[in-house]
Amino acid sequence: MSAGIIVLLILALLLVIFTLQNTVLITLNVFFWKITDVPLVLTLIVCIILGAVLALSFAYPKLWKLKGQLKERQRKIKELELSRAHAPEKTHIEGIEMTDENDDDSSFFKE
């Protein structure tokens, strides 16, 4: 079994225990409405689900924007890698190779 399934089973078990412990009936006042004999657990679960939906609805546009930026940057990285692969190799960053292949006295760096 994967860890995700185990976590979901544990959460489901905790939800069942929570439901069995909170069987109290309450009266719910919402603005001008009065709803009587509502199970406490049902009220709590509905509030949690509504909170999650609200949070996701506010977070989703930001996530969508970030995914778009990520795709754009990945495309730019691929373009730069392709342009670098097709670019000619330079011998040195400054264009001058600083090796002393001949050991004659006319070299600039004498020992």
N, C-alpha and C positions, 0 to 999 in steps of 0.2 A: 504494500500500500504506500501511496505517496504521502508526504507530510501534509499536503493541502487537504486531502480527504480525512486524515486523522483530526486535523484542526477543526474542520467542518462538523465532524461527528461529535467532538467534544463540545463545540458551541451549541449544537442541536440538543445535546443532553442537558447542558446548562439552561437552555431556554425552556425545556420541558420541566425541569426542577423549579425554575422561576415561575412558570405558569401555574404549577400545582400549589406553590406557596402563596400566591397572590390571587385568590379566588374571591376576594371581597368585592361586593357590588357598591358602586359609588354613583353619585349624581353629578353630572357634568354640565357646567354652565358655559356656553359659548355665545358671547354677545347677547342676543335676545332670546336664544333658545335654551331650554332646560331639558336635558336628556337624563332620564332616570334609569336606574338599574343597569349600569354599564360596568362590565368587569374591569377591575383596575389593570390587570395585565393587558387586556385588549387596548385600553387607553394608552398605556406606556409603549406598547409595540407600535401602534399607529403613530404616536409622536416621534418615536425613534426613526421610523421609516420616512415620515415627512421631513424630519431634520436632515436625513441623509440625502433625500431627493433635492432639497433646497441647497445643501452644500455642493452637491454635484452640479446643479444647474448654474451656480455662481462660478464654480471652478472650471467647468468644461470649456468656455470660450478661451480662457487663459491657456489651458492645455492644448487646445486646437492651434492657437497662435504659436506656442512653443514647438509643437510638432512641425508646423510649417517652416519655422526658422531652422530647425534641425535638418529637415530635408534640403533646404536651400544651402546650408553650410556643407552638408555632405556632398552636394552636387558641385560646389565650388572646390572642395578638396579633391574630388575626382578630376576636375578640369585642370587644377594645378599639377596634380601628379602626372596627368597625360602630357601637359606642356613641358614638364621637367624631363619626362622620359624622351621626348622628341628634341629637346634642346641639346646643342653640342656640348661636349665635355670641355671644361676649361682646365688648364694645367694648374693654375693657382688663382686664388680669389682676387688678387690684385693684378693678375696678368703677367707677373714676373716670377720666374722660378728661382728660388734662392738656394740652389745646390751648387756645390763646388766640385764639378766633375774633373776638371784638370787641376793638377797640383802645381801649376806654374806660378811664378812670382808676380805675374801681371794681374792676378785676381784682386778684387777690391778688398776682400776680407783676408788680410794676411795674419798669420799666426806669429 
